[in-house]
Amino acid sequence: MERDYTEEQKFIKARKRVEEIKGFYTHIVVTILIIPFLVFINLKFVPQFHWFWFAAIGMILGVFFHWLGVFGFKNVLGKDWEEKKIREIMKEEDRERK
């Protein structure tokens, strides 16, 4: 019974991770589609002022922070980071004792 519960937890965690990754890739696609549209609108109606740069930089920063949330912070300061660091320090201490 306990094993089924653990497998279900792993499945739920994996499904959540896949949804996070899928959301990130959707964000990239939307950004890639919208930026050229904004450039066109800007250059068509107000060619003397290139405001699209502000939108493009903001959207790219948004994608960057989304990437950090999905891939970056989890590897550095995520939930498993403490456990990994504890195991690493324990291994180092074992090597020093030998």
C-alpha positions in Angstrom: 0.0 0.0 0.0 2.8 2.4 0.9 4.6 1.6 -2.3 1.6 2.5 -4.4 1.3 5.8 -2.5 5.0 6.6 -3.3 4.6 5.8 -6.9 1.5 8.0 -7.1 3.5 10.9 -5.5 6.3 10.4 -8.0 3.8 10.4 -10.9 2.1 13.6 -9.6 5.5 15.3 -9.2 6.5 14.3 -12.7 3.2 15.5 -14.2 3.7 18.9 -12.5 7.2 19.1 -13.8 6.1 18.3 -17.4 3.4 21.0 -17.1 6.0 23.6 -15.9 8.3 22.7 -18.9 5.3 22.8 -21.3 4.4 26.2 -20.0 7.9 27.5 -20.5 8.0 26.3 -24.1 4.5 27.9 -24.7 5.9 31.2 -23.3 8.8 31.0 -25.8 6.5 30.3 -28.8 4.1 33.2 -27.8 7.1 35.5 -27.5 8.5 34.5 -30.8 5.1 35.1 -32.5 4.3 38.4 -30.8 7.6 40.3 -31.1 7.6 40.4 -35.0 3.9 41.5 -34.9 4.8 44.3 -32.5 7.7 45.4 -34.7 5.4 45.4 -37.8 2.8 47.5 -35.9 5.4 49.9 -34.6 7.1 50.4 -38.0 3.9 50.7 -39.8 2.2 53.3 -37.6 5.0 55.1 -35.7 8.2 54.5 -37.6 9.9 57.5 -36.1 9.9 56.0 -32.5 10.9 52.4 -32.1 8.9 51.5 -28.9 8.9 47.8 -29.8 12.3 47.5 -28.1 10.7 48.1 -24.8 8.1 45.4 -25.3 10.7 43.0 -26.8 13.1 43.4 -23.9 10.3 43.0 -21.4 9.1 39.9 -23.0 12.6 38.4 -23.3 13.2 39.2 -19.6 9.9 37.5 -18.8 11.1 34.4 -20.7 14.4 34.5 -18.9 12.8 34.6 -15.5 10.4 31.9 -16.5 13.4 29.8 -17.5 15.0 30.4 -14.1 11.8 29.3 -12.4 11.6 26.1 -14.5 15.2 25.1 -15.0 17.5 27.5 -13.1 16.6 27.9 -9.5 15.5 24.3 -9.0 19.0 23.1 -9.8 20.7 25.7 -7.5 18.3 26.5 -4.7 15.3 24.1 -5.2 13.7 21.9 -2.7 16.1 19.1 -3.3 19.2 21.3 -3.0 19.4 21.0 0.7 19.2 17.3 0.7 21.8 17.0 -2.1 24.1 19.4 -0.2 23.8 17.5 3.0 24.7 14.2 1.2 27.6 15.9 -0.4 29.0 17.3 2.9 28.5 13.9 4.5 30.5 12.2 1.7 33.3 14.8 2.1 33.4 14.2 5.9 33.6 10.4 5.3 36.5 10.9 2.9 38.3 13.1 5.4 37.9 10.5 8.2 39.5 7.7 6.0 
